[in-house]
Amino acid sequence: MVTIPRVVVAAPGSGAGKTTVATGLIAALRQRGMQVSPHKVGPDYIDPGYHGLAAGRPGRNLDPVMVGEELVAPLLLHGARGCDVAVVEGVMGLFDGRGSTEVGSTAHVAHLLEAPVLLVVDASSQSTSVAALVHGFMSYDEDLDVAGVILNRVATDRHEGMLRDALSGIVPVVGVLRRDAEVETPSRHLGLVPVAERHPDAVATVERLGRLVTQSVDLDRVLEIACRAGDLDAQPWSPPTATHASRPVVALAGGPAFTFAYAETSEALTAAGAEVVVVDPLRDHELPEGTRALVLPGGFPEVYAEQLAANRGFLDAVRDHLGAGRPAYAECAGLLLLCKALDGTEMVGHVDAIASMTKSLTLGYRTVVAHSDTVAATEGTVLVGHEFHRTTVDPRSGARPAWQLQHDGSVEGFTTESVVASYIHLHPAGAPDLALRLVERAAQCT
């Protein structure tokens, strides 16, 4: 049994201000001198970057769809080692999960964590009706502990008074954020631009949100609510371990163009016996000395296509690495980098496909089956991943596809004896063999 005070920040729907409140709450508690463990429900990579900036430690995802229900509490405890409190930002509306189900929803995760919920309500266009809204969310699932409400975009003192009167006797109001450009502007940008792409502005944004929440939210009441969470019957997650005498160097792409990597990615590779070195494909002209494997996570390479193409040293280093038969694992942005071209701009060319931008968004969970034995998985392995992109590749797959999609039997991605490149994002806890297989192959290379 492990105890960590914890609270889930939820909302009736997207756009209510969850990220503003959660990031500000993390920053405000840290400004009090507390160690805060930041978390995000679902697969999103961007919000955790702001959470991490506010907390001074990595933001982490809690996604029962990708990793399974049984690992949600262990992953929270893993991230919360040495912390005083955990703050979990929800996803979409409180009960919105995969498809038409509640699986993977904020409510689902709150139940798995046995955590109280703070409901962030956009009160900009209502007064007494807020009572019906909140009452409906509380009565929909009476086993869920909706312990308080934070009212967002409140116009005036009179408006606040009406809202408080309406909610009196239903649920405590623990915070009121006024309708103000200082609140609205960060909310529009958070979730759109990763921290690495606007770091100076992001620091100022996080500091401003911390001050705002300190002024507008009863932090003592929030901590009282968080302390209502009891023991968790779980132990912290630990990635599978292996030892290699050589500790092969695994280069992990980062920087502004490759921001979509989970915090556990580096941890899983390290536990699997690697020495992980971060490399920035925009600025570094070669791979780290002794690189034996390459991991190219997701991100926004299309924004930086010309800069990537101009870094000939790095592209040549990747070509040499792959030409020598050394392993690589590439997700989404990594796939685009390995293609022959991206929107007409020359890339590495290892994958015989052309990538281009599209107006349509591809978004959703994917249950996939490994099409053959690869550096990522053994043939027939079933995993749940996630797609999020506004690009296409032509063709969609190679002679040896990476995955077969379970829902329609189609194939996706590209593989060789030592490379896997596809649009599918995987979480290390949900694909525990990936790091082990990649590092094992790296250890065999010279």
Protein Blocks (a to p, Z undefined) as FASTA:
>chain_A
ZZddddddddfbehilmmmmmmmmmmmmmmnopacddddedjbfklmmmmmmmnopacdd
ddfklnojklmmmmmmmmmgoiabdcdddehjfklcehjbfehiaklmmmmnopacdddd
dfklccklmmmmmmmmmmmpmmbccfbdcdehifblmlmmmmmmmmgokaccfbdcdddf
klmmmmmmgokacfklmmmmmmmmmmmmmmmmmmmpcfklmmmmmmmpccdddddddddd
dddfklpaddddedjklmcccfklmmmmmmnopacddddfklmcbdcehiabdcddedjf
klmmmmmmmmmmlmmmmmmmmmnopacddehjlmmmmmmbeghiaceklagcdddddfbd
cedddddddfbdcfkbcehiacdddddddbdcddfbdfbdfbdcfklopaedjddfkbcc
dfbdcdfklmmmlmmmmmmmmmmpZZ
